[in-house]
C-alpha cells in the first residue's frame, strides 16, 4: 500500500505547481503554505527559506532525471541510439509531468541558489557521451560543450513552445523522433 505523502513532499509538490504556473519570483512562502494548508511557521520548520526550498526540490528532481537518462543511454552502444532514447525520455517526462518539467526549466536559471562548485549533470552527461562518440570515430572532433548546448536547446526550446501553445499546450512525445534526428544532425555537424 502506498504511503500518503509527508509534509515535506506536500510542500515540494505545492512549490513545483505554483512555480510552474507563476514563476519563481512570483511565488512566496505564504503562497506555498496556503496551498499546503499549513502556517508559514510550519513551512520554515521544513525549509529555512524559499531559496533553500527551491534549490533542494530542483536538485533532487534534476539529479533524479539526470540519473535516469544516464542509465537509459548506457543500455545503448552507438551515439544515435543514445540520443534517441534520451530525447524520447525528455519528451515523455514533459508529457507526463508538465508541472515538474516546467519547474525544472524555470528553477535551473536561478544561479544565485547554486553552490559555487555546482556543475549541472545533464550537460556533463551529454559531453561525456559526445567525447566517447568522438573517441570511437562516430562523429568528428568538435567542441562538445557547444554541441551539447545546441542539442539541449533543440529539445528545451521545443518544450517551451509546446508549453505556451494556445488554446492548449502541445504534446512532445509525437516530436521525439524528429528532435532525436535533429540532435543527431547537430552531433554530426550538419
GITAJO-V583164 format. One record per helix or strand of 3 or more residues. SS is the DSSP state (helix for helix, strand for strand). FROM is the first residue (numbers start at 1). LEN is the number of residues. If there is no record, write none. Layout:
# GITAJO-V583164
ss=SS from=FROM len=LEN
ss=SS from=FROM len=LEN
This chain:
# GITAJO-V583164
ss=helix from=7 len=16
ss=helix from=29 len=8
ss=helix from=40 len=7
ss=helix from=50 len=25
ss=helix from=79 len=18
ss=helix from=98 len=10
ss=helix from=111 len=3
ss=helix from=121 len=16
ss=helix from=144 len=21
ss=helix from=173 len=16
